[in-house]
Amino acid sequence: MTEPPPSSPEARASVLASMTAFARASGSDGRWRFSWEVRSVNGKGLDLRLRLPPGCEDLEAAVRARAAAMLVRGSVSATLTATREGEDVAIRVNEAGLESLMRAVRRTAEKLDAPAPGLDALLAVKGIIEVAEVEESAEERHARCDACLAAFDVALAELVDMREREGRALQSILLARLDAISALVEGAERLPERMVETIRARLVEQVRALLDAAPQLDPERLHQEAVLIATKADVREELDRLAAHVAAARELLLAGGPVGRRLDFLAQEFNREANTLCSKSNAVALTQIGLDLKLLVDQFREQVQNLE
């Protein structure tokens, strides 16, 4: 059998690829005609399911090796259809048996004074006509397997090419999502409600209102509670982590390669920070930014699921 194609995941380390694609390729060898259909969808790892016609079982190991050399992740199904043109069976007449049968039938017919059966009746006797499949030589089988694998290489190359085209499209979409997330983080940074002076003034006003309503309250204890509330409302760390996650995700997308799992992990981190932002928010505008972030993160993660 021919050697697997030289390309490998390592050789395509800078290429971003989708896991969704379809390819078809046909070939022939002598009287054999065959075609491959290869489909790929999302998968946690590389799962190759093969459908091979009888007589082509020897191809399985080579096909799996070729797929593993070109693909990292995806649920892949490959179906081979093979047909043989012309006669695929050989018919042989047992001439010695037929002659012996004819002599015996004639003798019996003469004894019984009955007409002898015709040739068609004699040929119907079991063992007179033998039907056997045309045997394939080792050289013919070897050539057929090589031709099938060559056609599979074509289909696999087309599948990889389609996955990479889809990957480039996904890269543009995901980078746009990251830009939108980054813009929301920057918007949260500029919110007047997050300014230290604004938070201090609001807390001072709230403490004053409480003291006016209940003079017996301990001012020192109120001050401590106010500091605690301000600390809990501070989303500085969440915004910093969101910015760091955006930078890391952008770097992965631009570097390419099989980065789908790492981007999926970052998407989970995005979602965690957005949830915390909403829970710690002390302003309607910040809550709205958190909700918008969650929507973008969901869209980001949905697309990331398609990446190898």
KEKE-3310 file (N, C-alpha, C; in steps of 0.2 Angstrom, whole numbers, plus 5000, padded with zeros to 4 digits):
npx = (5004:5002:5011:5006:5000:5012:5008:5004:4996:5006:5013:5003:5002:4999:4987:4970:4956:4940:4928:4918:4914:4913:4917:4920:4927:4932:4937:4947:4951:4957:4944:4937:4927:4926:4920:4922:4915:4916:4913:4913:4910:4907:4917:4923:4935:4945:4936:4933:4923:4921:4914:4915:4915:4912:4927:4935:4941:4955:4959:4956:4966:4975:4968:4963:4976:4979:4969:4972:4984:4981:4970:4965:4954:4936:4921:4921:4915:4918:4914:4915:4911:4911:4911:4911:4915:4909:4910:4909:4909:4914:4909:4909:4908:4906:4912:4916:4908:4896:4896:4897:4884:4876:4878:4873:4860:4855:4856:4847:4835:4834:4832:4819:4812:4809:4809:4825:4831:4832:4847:4846:4839:4849:4859:4854:4856:4863:4880:4884:4885:4896:4897:4908:4916:4926:4943:4954:4970:4985:4992:4983:4974:4982:4985:4972:4969:4978:4974:4961:4965:4972:4962:4955:4965:4963:4950:4951:4961:4953:4943:4951:4955:4942:4939:4948:4945:4933:4938:4945:4935:4928:4937:4937:4924:4925:4935:4929:4919:4927:4932:4920:4917:4929:4926:4915:4920:4929:4920:4914:4924:4924:4913:4904:4898:4907:4918:4929:4926:4913:4907:4911:4904:4891:4890:4893:4882:4872:4876:4874:4860:4856:4860:4854:4841:4842:4849:4855:4863:4879:4892:4905:4904:4895:4903:4913:4904:4901:4913:4915:4904:4908:4920:4915:4908:4917:4923:4935:4945:4938:4936:4949:4953:4944:4949:4962:4958:4953:4964:4972:4963:4963:4976:4977:4968:4975:4987:4983:4981:4976:4966:4954:4949:4956:4951:4938:4939:4943:4931:4922:4928:4926:4912:4911:4917:4908:4896:4900:4902:4889:4883:4890:4887:4883:4876:4864:4868:4880:4876:4869:4879:4885:4875:4875:4888:4887:4878:4886:4897:4891:4888:4901:4906:4898:4902:4915:4914:4914:4927:4943)
npy = (4994:5012:5025:5035:5052:5066:5077:5084:5086:5093:5100:5108:5117:5131:5133:5137:5127:5122:5109:5105:5098:5092:5080:5072:5059:5050:5035:5023:5006:4995:4984:4989:5001:5015:5025:5038:5045:5057:5064:5076:5081:5091:5085:5078:5072:5063:5054:5041:5033:5020:5013:5000:4990:4973:4963:4973:4975:4976:4989:4996:4999:5007:5018:5023:5027:5037:5047:5050:5056:5068:5074:5081:5083:5079:5071:5059:5052:5039:5033:5020:5015:5002:4995:4982:4980:4971:4953:4944:4932:4915:4902:4885:4869:4853:4842:4829:4823:4826:4818:4805:4805:4807:4794:4785:4789:4787:4773:4769:4774:4767:4754:4756:4759:4773:4790:4799:4811:4829:4840:4851:4847:4839:4847:4854:4846:4844:4849:4847:4859:4872:4886:4900:4913:4925:4923:4935:4940:4942:4953:4960:4963:4971:4982:4987:4991:5001:5010:5013:5019:5030:5038:5040:5048:5060:5064:5066:5076:5086:5087:5092:5104:5111:5112:5120:5132:5135:5137:5149:5158:5157:5162:5175:5179:5176:5184:5196:5195:5195:5208:5215:5211:5216:5230:5232:5229:5240:5250:5248:5251:5265:5269:5281:5278:5269:5276:5281:5292:5294:5283:5285:5297:5292:5283:5290:5299:5289:5284:5296:5298:5287:5290:5301:5296:5287:5291:5284:5274:5267:5277:5272:5259:5259:5265:5255:5245:5252:5252:5239:5236:5244:5237:5225:5228:5232:5229:5228:5218:5208:5215:5216:5203:5199:5207:5201:5188:5191:5195:5183:5175:5181:5180:5166:5163:5170:5163:5150:5133:5118:5124:5123:5117:5125:5137:5135:5133:5146:5153:5148:5154:5168:5168:5166:5177:5187:5183:5186:5199:5204:5200:5208:5220:5238:5247:5251:5253:5245:5233:5230:5230:5219:5209:5210:5206:5192:5188:5190:5181:5169:5168:5168:5156:5146:5147:5143:5130:5123:5123:5115)
npz = (5000:4997:5005:5019:5017:5018:5026:5042:5059:5066:5055:5052:5062:5063:5058:5059:5061:5057:5063:5055:5040:5023:5010:4994:4984:4969:4961:4951:4946:4935:4932:4943:4951:4962:4976:4988:5002:5014:5030:5042:5059:5074:5088:5104:5104:5092:5082:5072:5060:5050:5035:5026:5011:5008:5007:5007:5019:5023:5021:5032:5043:5037:5032:5044:5050:5040:5042:5056:5054:5049:5055:5071:5080:5080:5074:5063:5048:5036:5021:5009:4993:4982:4966:4954:4937:4923:4921:4936:4941:4938:4927:4926:4918:4923:4914:4913:4922:4917:4905:4910:4916:4906:4899:4908:4909:4896:4895:4905:4899:4888:4893:4900:4889:4886:4882:4882:4894:4890:4886:4894:4905:4911:4913:4924:4935:4951:4953:4941:4934:4939:4949:4952:4961:4952:4954:4963:4960:4970:4966:4959:4969:4978:4970:4968:4982:4984:4974:4980:4992:4987:4982:4994:5000:4992:4995:5009:5009:5003:5013:5024:5018:5017:5030:5035:5028:5033:5046:5045:5042:5055:5063:5060:5064:5078:5082:5081:5090:5102:5101:5103:5116:5123:5121:5129:5142:5142:5142:5155:5163:5161:5167:5176:5189:5194:5198:5211:5219:5217:5222:5235:5239:5238:5248:5259:5259:5261:5274:5281:5280:5287:5300:5303:5303:5313:5327:5337:5331:5329:5324:5320:5318:5307:5298:5296:5290:5279:5272:5270:5261:5250:5247:5242:5232:5223:5207:5201:5200:5192:5180:5176:5175:5164:5154:5153:5149:5136:5129:5130:5123:5110:5106:5105:5094:5084:5083:5079:5074:5083:5094:5100:5112:5122:5120:5123:5137:5140:5137:5146:5158:5154:5156:5169:5175:5170:5176:5190:5189:5187:5199:5208:5205:5207:5201:5188:5175:5175:5178:5166:5157:5161:5158:5144:5141:5145:5135:5123:5127:5127:5113:5108:5114:5108:5095:5096:5099:5087:5083:5079)
capx = (5000:5006:5013:5002:5002:5017:5006:5002:4994:5012:5015:4998:5001:4997:4981:4964:4952:4933:4927:4913:4916:4911:4921:4919:4932:4931:4943:4946:4957:4954:4936:4934:4925:4924:4920:4923:4911:4919:4910:4916:4906:4910:4918:4928:4942:4945:4932:4933:4918:4922:4909:4919:4911:4915:4933:4940:4943:4962:4960:4954:4971:4979:4963:4964:4982:4979:4965:4975:4989:4978:4965:4966:4947:4930:4918:4922:4913:4920:4910:4918:4907:4915:4907:4915:4912:4910:4909:4913:4909:4916:4905:4912:4904:4909:4911:4917:4902:4890:4896:4895:4877:4872:4878:4869:4853:4853:4855:4841:4830:4833:4829:4813:4809:4807:4814:4830:4830:4836:4853:4844:4838:4855:4863:4851:4858:4868:4887:4886:4888:4899:4898:4912:4918:4933:4948:4958:4977:4988:4994:4977:4971:4987:4983:4965:4969:4982:4969:4956:4969:4974:4956:4954:4969:4960:4944:4954:4964:4947:4940:4955:4954:4936:4939:4953:4942:4928:4941:4947:4928:4926:4942:4935:4918:4927:4939:4924:4916:4932:4932:4914:4918:4933:4923:4911:4925:4931:4914:4913:4930:4923:4906:4904:4896:4913:4923:4930:4923:4906:4905:4912:4899:4885:4890:4893:4875:4868:4877:4871:4853:4854:4862:4848:4835:4843:4855:4858:4868:4887:4895:4911:4901:4892:4909:4915:4900:4901:4919:4914:4900:4912:4924:4911:4905:4923:4924:4942:4948:4934:4937:4956:4953:4941:4954:4967:4956:4952:4971:4974:4959:4965:4983:4976:4965:4979:4992:4980:4982:4970:4966:4947:4948:4958:4946:4932:4940:4942:4924:4919:4931:4922:4906:4911:4918:4902:4891:4902:4901:4882:4881:4893:4885:4879:4873:4860:4873:4885:4872:4867:4885:4886:4871:4877:4894:4885:4876:4892:4901:4887:4889:4908:4907:4894:4906:4921:4912:4915:4934:4947)
capy = (5000:5018:5028:5041:5059:5069:5083:5081:5091:5097:5104:5113:5120:5138:5134:5136:5123:5120:5102:5103:5098:5086:5079:5066:5058:5044:5032:5017:5002:4990:4984:4992:5008:5016:5032:5039:5051:5058:5069:5078:5086:5092:5079:5080:5069:5061:5047:5039:5028:5017:5009:4997:4985:4966:4962:4979:4976:4977:4996:5000:5001:5012:5023:5026:5030:5043:5051:5052:5060:5075:5077:5081:5082:5078:5065:5058:5046:5038:5027:5018:5012:4999:4991:4979:4980:4965:4946:4943:4925:4910:4896:4879:4863:4847:4838:4821:4821:4826:4813:4799:4806:4805:4787:4782:4791:4783:4766:4769:4776:4761:4749:4758:4761:4780:4795:4801:4818:4833:4842:4856:4844:4836:4853:4856:4841:4847:4847:4847:4866:4875:4894:4902:4920:4926:4925:4940:4939:4946:4959:4964:4966:4976:4988:4990:4994:5007:5015:5016:5024:5036:5041:5042:5054:5066:5066:5068:5083:5091:5088:5097:5111:5114:5113:5126:5138:5136:5139:5156:5161:5157:5166:5182:5179:5176:5190:5202:5194:5198:5216:5218:5210:5221:5236:5232:5230:5247:5254:5247:5255:5272:5271:5286:5274:5265:5281:5281:5298:5293:5278:5288:5301:5289:5280:5296:5301:5284:5284:5302:5297:5282:5293:5306:5292:5283:5293:5279:5269:5268:5279:5268:5253:5261:5266:5248:5242:5255:5250:5232:5236:5246:5232:5220:5231:5233:5224:5229:5211:5205:5218:5215:5196:5199:5210:5196:5183:5193:5195:5177:5172:5184:5177:5159:5163:5172:5158:5145:5126:5115:5127:5124:5116:5130:5143:5133:5134:5153:5155:5147:5159:5174:5168:5166:5184:5191:5182:5189:5207:5206:5199:5213:5227:5242:5252:5248:5253:5240:5226:5230:5228:5211:5205:5210:5202:5186:5186:5189:5175:5163:5168:5166:5149:5142:5146:5139:5122:5121:5123:5109)
capz = (5000:4997:5011:5021:5015:5023:5030:5049:5063:5067:5050:5051:5068:5063:5054:5063:5057:5060:5063:5051:5033:5019:5004:4990:4979:4966:4958:4948:4945:4931:4932:4949:4952:4969:4978:4995:5005:5021:5033:5049:5063:5081:5093:5109:5101:5085:5082:5065:5059:5043:5032:5020:5008:5009:5003:5008:5026:5023:5021:5038:5047:5033:5032:5051:5050:5036:5046:5062:5052:5046:5059:5078:5083:5076:5073:5056:5045:5029:5018:5003:4989:4977:4961:4949:4930:4919:4925:4943:4942:4932:4926:4923:4917:4924:4907:4914:4926:4912:4900:4914:4918:4899:4897:4913:4907:4890:4897:4909:4895:4883:4897:4901:4883:4887:4879:4887:4896:4886:4889:4899:4912:4914:4916:4930:4940:4955:4952:4934:4933:4945:4948:4957:4960:4949:4959:4962:4961:4975:4963:4958:4976:4980:4965:4970:4988:4983:4971:4985:4997:4984:4982:5000:5001:4989:4999:5015:5008:5002:5019:5028:5015:5019:5038:5036:5025:5039:5052:5044:5043:5062:5066:5059:5069:5085:5084:5081:5097:5107:5101:5107:5124:5125:5121:5135:5147:5143:5144:5162:5166:5161:5170:5182:5195:5197:5201:5219:5222:5216:5227:5242:5240:5239:5254:5264:5259:5264:5281:5284:5281:5292:5306:5304:5305:5320:5330:5341:5328:5330:5317:5318:5315:5301:5293:5294:5285:5272:5269:5267:5255:5245:5244:5239:5225:5218:5201:5198:5198:5187:5174:5174:5172:5158:5149:5152:5145:5129:5126:5129:5117:5104:5105:5103:5088:5079:5083:5075:5077:5087:5100:5102:5119:5127:5119:5126:5144:5141:5136:5153:5162:5153:5158:5176:5177:5168:5182:5196:5188:5188:5206:5212:5202:5212:5196:5183:5169:5176:5177:5159:5153:5163:5154:5137:5141:5145:5128:5119:5129:5124:5106:5107:5115:5103:5089:5098:5099:5080:5081:5081)
cpx = (5004:5006:5008:5004:5007:5014:5003:5000:5000:5014:5009:4997:4999:4991:4975:4959:4945:4933:4921:4915:4913:4916:4919:4925:4930:4937:4942:4952:4955:4947:4933:4933:4923:4924:4920:4918:4914:4916:4913:4911:4910:4911:4923:4935:4941:4942:4930:4928:4919:4916:4913:4915:4915:4921:4938:4942:4950:4963:4959:4960:4975:4974:4963:4970:4982:4975:4968:4981:4987:4973:4967:4959:4942:4927:4917:4919:4915:4917:4913:4912:4911:4910:4912:4912:4913:4908:4913:4912:4911:4911:4908:4908:4908:4908:4912:4911:4896:4890:4894:4887:4873:4872:4873:4861:4850:4852:4848:4835:4828:4830:4821:4809:4806:4812:4819:4829:4834:4842:4851:4843:4844:4859:4861:4853:4864:4875:4889:4889:4890:4900:4902:4914:4925:4938:4952:4965:4979:4990:4988:4974:4975:4985:4977:4965:4973:4978:4964:4959:4971:4968:4954:4958:4966:4954:4946:4957:4958:4944:4944:4955:4948:4936:4943:4949:4936:4932:4943:4940:4927:4931:4940:4929:4921:4931:4934:4920:4921:4932:4926:4915:4923:4930:4918:4915:4927:4926:4913:4918:4928:4916:4907:4903:4902:4918:4923:4926:4915:4903:4906:4906:4892:4885:4890:4885:4871:4869:4874:4864:4852:4855:4856:4842:4835:4849:4859:4863:4875:4890:4901:4909:4898:4898:4912:4911:4900:4908:4918:4909:4904:4917:4921:4909:4911:4924:4930:4945:4945:4936:4945:4957:4950:4946:4960:4965:4955:4959:4973:4970:4961:4972:4982:4973:4970:4985:4989:4982:4975:4969:4958:4946:4950:4954:4940:4933:4940:4935:4921:4922:4927:4916:4906:4912:4912:4897:4893:4901:4894:4880:4884:4891:4881:4876:4869:4864:4878:4882:4870:4873:4887:4882:4873:4884:4892:4882:4881:4896:4897:4888:4896:4909:4903:4898:4912:4920:4914:4923:4938:4951)
cpy = (5006:5021:5034:5047:5062:5074:5080:5087:5096:5102:5109:5117:5127:5139:5133:5133:5122:5112:5100:5104:5092:5086:5072:5065:5051:5042:5026:5013:4996:4990:4987:4999:5010:5023:5033:5045:5051:5065:5070:5083:5087:5085:5081:5077:5067:5054:5046:5033:5026:5013:5006:4991:4978:4966:4968:4980:4978:4984:4999:5003:5007:5019:5027:5030:5037:5049:5054:5057:5067:5078:5076:5079:5081:5071:5064:5052:5045:5032:5026:5014:5009:4995:4988:4978:4973:4959:4946:4936:4921:4904:4890:4873:4857:4842:4831:4819:4821:4820:4806:4799:4804:4798:4783:4783:4787:4776:4765:4770:4770:4755:4750:4759:4768:4784:4798:4809:4823:4836:4847:4853:4841:4841:4855:4852:4845:4844:4847:4854:4869:4882:4896:4909:4920:4927:4931:4939:4944:4953:4963:4967:4971:4983:4991:4993:5001:5012:5018:5021:5030:5041:5044:5048:5060:5068:5069:5075:5088:5092:5093:5104:5115:5116:5119:5132:5140:5139:5147:5160:5162:5161:5173:5184:5180:5182:5196:5201:5197:5205:5218:5217:5215:5228:5237:5233:5237:5252:5254:5251:5262:5274:5276:5283:5271:5270:5281:5286:5297:5288:5281:5292:5298:5286:5285:5298:5296:5284:5290:5301:5292:5285:5298:5302:5289:5285:5289:5274:5271:5270:5275:5262:5254:5262:5260:5245:5245:5253:5243:5232:5239:5241:5227:5222:5233:5228:5225:5223:5208:5208:5217:5208:5196:5202:5205:5190:5185:5193:5188:5173:5174:5181:5169:5159:5165:5167:5152:5138:5124:5118:5128:5122:5122:5136:5141:5135:5142:5156:5154:5152:5166:5174:5168:5173:5188:5190:5186:5197:5208:5205:5205:5220:5231:5248:5248:5248:5247:5233:5225:5227:5221:5207:5205:5206:5194:5183:5185:5183:5169:5162:5165:5158:5144:5141:5142:5132:5119:5120:5117:5110)
cpz = (5000:5004:5012:5018:5020:5028:5037:5053:5065:5062:5049:5058:5069:5060:5059:5058:5061:5060:5059:5044:5029:5012:5001:4985:4976:4963:4954:4947:4941:4930:4938:4949:4959:4970:4986:4997:5013:5024:5040:5053:5070:5085:5098:5107:5094:5085:5074:5064:5052:5041:5025:5017:5009:5004:5003:5015:5027:5023:5027:5042:5043:5033:5039:5052:5046:5040:5052:5060:5050:5051:5067:5082:5078:5075:5066:5054:5038:5027:5011:4999:4983:4972:4956:4942:4927:4923:4931:4945:4936:4933:4923:4923:4918:4919:4909:4918:4921:4907:4904:4915:4911:4898:4902:4911:4901:4891:4900:4904:4890:4887:4898:4895:4883:4884:4884:4888:4891:4890:4895:4906:4915:4917:4923:4936:4944:4954:4945:4932:4939:4944:4954:4955:4956:4954:4958:4964:4967:4972:4961:4964:4978:4976:4967:4977:4988:4979:4976:4990:4993:4983:4988:5002:4998:4993:5006:5014:5007:5009:5023:5025:5017:5026:5039:5033:5031:5045:5051:5045:5051:5065:5066:5064:5076:5087:5085:5088:5102:5107:5104:5114:5126:5126:5127:5141:5148:5145:5152:5166:5166:5165:5176:5189:5198:5200:5209:5222:5222:5221:5234:5244:5241:5245:5260:5265:5263:5272:5285:5285:5286:5299:5308:5306:5312:5323:5334:5338:5329:5324:5315:5315:5308:5296:5291:5289:5279:5268:5266:5261:5249:5242:5240:5232:5220:5213:5197:5195:5192:5180:5171:5171:5165:5152:5147:5147:5138:5126:5125:5123:5110:5101:5102:5096:5082:5078:5079:5078:5081:5094:5103:5109:5124:5126:5123:5134:5145:5141:5143:5158:5161:5156:5166:5179:5175:5174:5188:5195:5189:5195:5210:5210:5207:5207:5190:5176:5169:5175:5170:5155:5155:5159:5147:5136:5141:5138:5123:5120:5126:5117:5104:5108:5110:5097:5090:5098:5092:5079:5083:5087)
residu = (MET:THR:GLU:PRO:PRO:PRO:SER:SER:PRO:GLU:ALA:ARG:ALA:SER:VAL:LEU:ALA:SER:MET:THR:ALA:PHE:ALA:ARG:ALA:SER:GLY:SER:ASP:GLY:ARG:TRP:ARG:PHE:SER:TRP:GLU:VAL:ARG:SER:VAL:ASN:GLY:LYS:GLY:LEU:ASP:LEU:ARG:LEU:ARG:LEU:PRO:PRO:GLY:CYS:GLU:ASP:LEU:GLU:ALA:ALA:VAL:ARG:ALA:ARG:ALA:ALA:ALA:MET:LEU:VAL:ARG:GLY:SER:VAL:SER:ALA:THR:LEU:THR:ALA:THR:ARG:GLU:GLY:GLU:ASP:VAL:ALA:ILE:ARG:VAL:ASN:GLU:ALA:GLY:LEU:GLU:SER:LEU:MET:ARG:ALA:VAL:ARG:ARG:THR:ALA:GLU:LYS:LEU:ASP:ALA:PRO:ALA:PRO:GLY:LEU:ASP:ALA:LEU:LEU:ALA:VAL:LYS:GLY:ILE:ILE:GLU:VAL:ALA:GLU:VAL:GLU:GLU:SER:ALA:GLU:GLU:ARG:HIS:ALA:ARG:CYS:ASP:ALA:CYS:LEU:ALA:ALA:PHE:ASP:VAL:ALA:LEU:ALA:GLU:LEU:VAL:ASP:MET:ARG:GLU:ARG:GLU:GLY:ARG:ALA:LEU:GLN:SER:ILE:LEU:LEU:ALA:ARG:LEU:ASP:ALA:ILE:SER:ALA:LEU:VAL:GLU:GLY:ALA:GLU:ARG:LEU:PRO:GLU:ARG:MET:VAL:GLU:THR:ILE:ARG:ALA:ARG:LEU:VAL:GLU:GLN:VAL:ARG:ALA:LEU:LEU:ASP:ALA:ALA:PRO:GLN:LEU:ASP:PRO:GLU:ARG:LEU:HIS:GLN:GLU:ALA:VAL:LEU:ILE:ALA:THR:LYS:ALA:ASP:VAL:ARG:GLU:GLU:LEU:ASP:ARG:LEU:ALA:ALA:HIS:VAL:ALA:ALA:ALA:ARG:GLU:LEU:LEU:LEU:ALA:GLY:GLY:PRO:VAL:GLY:ARG:ARG:LEU:ASP:PHE:LEU:ALA:GLN:GLU:PHE:ASN:ARG:GLU:ALA:ASN:THR:LEU:CYS:SER:LYS:SER:ASN:ALA:VAL:ALA:LEU:THR:GLN:ILE:GLY:LEU:ASP:LEU:LYS:LEU:LEU:VAL:ASP:GLN:PHE:ARG:GLU:GLN:VAL:GLN:ASN:LEU:GLU)
# end
